[in-house]
Amino acid sequence: MIGFLFTALKKKRSLEDCVIKIQQGDTKLRNDTIHSYKPFIAKTVSSVCNRYIHESDDEYSIGLIAFNEAIDKYSCEKGKSLLAFAEVIIKRRVIDYLRSQSRNKEVILESAWNEEGGDDSFLDDQNSIQAFEQEQETLKRREEILLYDRRLQEFGLSFQELVHHSPKHIDARLGAISIAKTLMDDGELRELLFMKKRLPIKQLEEKVRVSRKTIERHRKYIIAMCIILNEEFVYLSHYIEGVTQQ
């Protein structure tokens, strides 16, 4: 791979120049080019899947095939670089694959590349990718909220209760979150909370500079924040960050 890149640089051959030779039948150059751009392919596929992609993954194979397809279909007359063109093709093919594997049939994306199209075609693909990513994020948020609701139920709580028992003022919310963090930083208190499914108010009172009455008033909210801090709730964690940064 290093030898191939060095040769390409030495001869001042751009990637697009290589593609022309590949399209003319240079099989070795095709294989070398695909091999050299495996990191680019993996990164592009990973950006769609929102996870690290291994070469053994089916999605990675889809990406390789798509990159090869981009080489065959690329034309410098479209005014785009090969990599920009290949990125769209790879994302489209991976999206099509994920859609075929997904239970969510509401995601509707265009799957045909308009070879005669110019900027409008390119933007349509980008918009389709963006729509798919937004839909995936919505699904992940929904799954996270459902999981969080199950965790709340283990403590006899619900979302509806949190709406009514959340502190109204920012200072009170910050104080409750601070209490939750203090509890979670204490291994013994954390174990008591999740083992007995109730707030260890007496022990917690000795750790914080607020009255027992304050702890009891915000008990449900403190527990709710502890649950978020205890697990990898990506989106809900942003809520805590947002409150503490206000």
Contacts in CASP RR format, 6 or more apart in sequence:
PFRMAT RR
TARGET T0000
AUTHOR 0000-0000-0000
METHOD contacts of the structure
MODEL  1
MIGFLFTALKKKRSLEDCVIKIQQGDTKLRNDTIHSYKPFIAKTVSSVCN
RYIHESDDEYSIGLIAFNEAIDKYSCEKGKSLLAFAEVIIKRRVIDYLRS
QSRNKEVILESAWNEEGGDDSFLDDQNSIQAFEQEQETLKRREEILLYDR
RLQEFGLSFQELVHHSPKHIDARLGAISIAKTLMDDGELRELLFMKKRLP
IKQLEEKVRVSRKTIERHRKYIIAMCIILNEEFVYLSHYIEGVTQQ
1 32 0 8 1.000
1 35 0 8 1.000
1 36 0 8 1.000
4 32 0 8 1.000
4 33 0 8 1.000
4 35 0 8 1.000
4 36 0 8 1.000
5 36 0 8 1.000
8 15 0 8 1.000
8 18 0 8 1.000
15 33 0 8 1.000
15 81 0 8 1.000
15 82 0 8 1.000
15 83 0 8 1.000
16 74 0 8 1.000
16 76 0 8 1.000
16 81 0 8 1.000
16 82 0 8 1.000
18 29 0 8 1.000
18 33 0 8 1.000
19 33 0 8 1.000
19 71 0 8 1.000
19 74 0 8 1.000
19 82 0 8 1.000
21 29 0 8 1.000
22 29 0 8 1.000
22 30 0 8 1.000
22 33 0 8 1.000
22 71 0 8 1.000
23 71 0 8 1.000
23 72 0 8 1.000
23 74 0 8 1.000
30 68 0 8 1.000
30 71 0 8 1.000
33 71 0 8 1.000
34 41 0 8 1.000
34 64 0 8 1.000
34 67 0 8 1.000
34 68 0 8 1.000
34 71 0 8 1.000
37 67 0 8 1.000
37 83 0 8 1.000
37 86 0 8 1.000
38 55 0 8 1.000
38 64 0 8 1.000
40 67 0 8 1.000
40 83 0 8 1.000
40 86 0 8 1.000
41 60 0 8 1.000
41 63 0 8 1.000
41 64 0 8 1.000
41 67 0 8 1.000
41 90 0 8 1.000
42 53 0 8 1.000
42 55 0 8 1.000
42 60 0 8 1.000
44 63 0 8 1.000
44 86 0 8 1.000
44 87 0 8 1.000
44 90 0 8 1.000
44 91 0 8 1.000
45 53 0 8 1.000
45 57 0 8 1.000
45 59 0 8 1.000
45 60 0 8 1.000
45 62 0 8 1.000
45 63 0 8 1.000
45 90 0 8 1.000
45 94 0 8 1.000
46 52 0 8 1.000
46 53 0 8 1.000
47 91 0 8 1.000
48 59 0 8 1.000
48 90 0 8 1.000
48 91 0 8 1.000
48 94 0 8 1.000
48 95 0 8 1.000
48 98 0 8 1.000
48 129 0 8 1.000
48 132 0 8 1.000
48 133 0 8 1.000
49 59 0 8 1.000
49 94 0 8 1.000
49 98 0 8 1.000
50 136 0 8 1.000
53 59 0 8 1.000
53 60 0 8 1.000
54 60 0 8 1.000
58 97 0 8 1.000
59 94 0 8 1.000
59 97 0 8 1.000
59 98 0 8 1.000
62 90 0 8 1.000
62 93 0 8 1.000
62 94 0 8 1.000
62 97 0 8 1.000
63 90 0 8 1.000
63 93 0 8 1.000
63 94 0 8 1.000
65 93 0 8 1.000
66 86 0 8 1.000
66 89 0 8 1.000
66 90 0 8 1.000
66 92 0 8 1.000
66 93 0 8 1.000
66 94 0 8 1.000
67 86 0 8 1.000
67 89 0 8 1.000
67 90 0 8 1.000
69 89 0 8 1.000
69 93 0 8 1.000
70 82 0 8 1.000
70 85 0 8 1.000
70 86 0 8 1.000
70 89 0 8 1.000
70 90 0 8 1.000
71 82 0 8 1.000
71 86 0 8 1.000
73 85 0 8 1.000
73 89 0 8 1.000
73 113 0 8 1.000
73 115 0 8 1.000
74 82 0 8 1.000
74 85 0 8 1.000
74 86 0 8 1.000
78 85 0 8 1.000
78 117 0 8 1.000
78 118 0 8 1.000
80 122 0 8 1.000
84 122 0 8 1.000
88 113 0 8 1.000
88 122 0 8 1.000
88 125 0 8 1.000
88 126 0 8 1.000
88 129 0 8 1.000
89 113 0 8 1.000
91 125 0 8 1.000
91 129 0 8 1.000
92 109 0 8 1.000
92 111 0 8 1.000
92 113 0 8 1.000
92 125 0 8 1.000
92 128 0 8 1.000
92 129 0 8 1.000
95 109 0 8 1.000
95 128 0 8 1.000
95 129 0 8 1.000
95 132 0 8 1.000
96 109 0 8 1.000
96 111 0 8 1.000
98 132 0 8 1.000
99 107 0 8 1.000
99 109 0 8 1.000
99 132 0 8 1.000
104 135 0 8 1.000
104 139 0 8 1.000
106 135 0 8 1.000
107 131 0 8 1.000
107 132 0 8 1.000
107 135 0 8 1.000
109 128 0 8 1.000
109 131 0 8 1.000
109 132 0 8 1.000
110 124 0 8 1.000
110 125 0 8 1.000
110 128 0 8 1.000
113 121 0 8 1.000
113 125 0 8 1.000
114 121 0 8 1.000
114 124 0 8 1.000
140 234 0 8 1.000
140 235 0 8 1.000
141 235 0 8 1.000
144 233 0 8 1.000
144 234 0 8 1.000
144 235 0 8 1.000
144 236 0 8 1.000
145 236 0 8 1.000
147 233 0 8 1.000
148 227 0 8 1.000
148 228 0 8 1.000
148 233 0 8 1.000
148 236 0 8 1.000
149 158 0 8 1.000
149 159 0 8 1.000
151 227 0 8 1.000
151 231 0 8 1.000
152 158 0 8 1.000
152 159 0 8 1.000
152 162 0 8 1.000
152 224 0 8 1.000
152 227 0 8 1.000
154 197 0 8 1.000
155 197 0 8 1.000
155 198 0 8 1.000
155 223 0 8 1.000
155 227 0 8 1.000
156 197 0 8 1.000
157 220 0 8 1.000
157 223 0 8 1.000
157 224 0 8 1.000
161 220 0 8 1.000
162 220 0 8 1.000
162 221 0 8 1.000
162 224 0 8 1.000
165 218 0 8 1.000
165 220 0 8 1.000
165 221 0 8 1.000
166 173 0 8 1.000
166 221 0 8 1.000
167 173 0 8 1.000
167 175 0 8 1.000
167 176 0 8 1.000
167 218 0 8 1.000
167 221 0 8 1.000
170 243 0 8 1.000
170 246 0 8 1.000
172 218 0 8 1.000
173 221 0 8 1.000
173 243 0 8 1.000
174 243 0 8 1.000
174 244 0 8 1.000
174 246 0 8 1.000
175 210 0 8 1.000
175 218 0 8 1.000
176 218 0 8 1.000
176 221 0 8 1.000
176 222 0 8 1.000
176 225 0 8 1.000
177 225 0 8 1.000
177 240 0 8 1.000
177 243 0 8 1.000
177 244 0 8 1.000
178 208 0 8 1.000
179 204 0 8 1.000
179 208 0 8 1.000
179 210 0 8 1.000
179 215 0 8 1.000
179 218 0 8 1.000
179 222 0 8 1.000
180 222 0 8 1.000
180 223 0 8 1.000
180 225 0 8 1.000
180 226 0 8 1.000
180 229 0 8 1.000
181 225 0 8 1.000
181 229 0 8 1.000
182 204 0 8 1.000
182 207 0 8 1.000
182 208 0 8 1.000
183 189 0 8 1.000
183 190 0 8 1.000
183 193 0 8 1.000
183 199 0 8 1.000
183 200 0 8 1.000
183 204 0 8 1.000
183 207 0 8 1.000
183 222 0 8 1.000
183 226 0 8 1.000
184 190 0 8 1.000
184 226 0 8 1.000
184 229 0 8 1.000
184 230 0 8 1.000
186 207 0 8 1.000
188 203 0 8 1.000
189 200 0 8 1.000
189 203 0 8 1.000
189 204 0 8 1.000
189 207 0 8 1.000
190 226 0 8 1.000
190 230 0 8 1.000
192 200 0 8 1.000
192 203 0 8 1.000
193 199 0 8 1.000
193 200 0 8 1.000
193 223 0 8 1.000
193 226 0 8 1.000
194 230 0 8 1.000
199 215 0 8 1.000
199 219 0 8 1.000
199 222 0 8 1.000
199 223 0 8 1.000
201 212 0 8 1.000
201 215 0 8 1.000
201 216 0 8 1.000
201 219 0 8 1.000
202 212 0 8 1.000
204 215 0 8 1.000
205 211 0 8 1.000
205 212 0 8 1.000
205 215 0 8 1.000
208 215 0 8 1.000
215 222 0 8 1.000
225 240 0 8 1.000
227 233 0 8 1.000
228 236 0 8 1.000
228 237 0 8 1.000
228 239 0 8 1.000
228 240 0 8 1.000
229 237 0 8 1.000
229 240 0 8 1.000
END
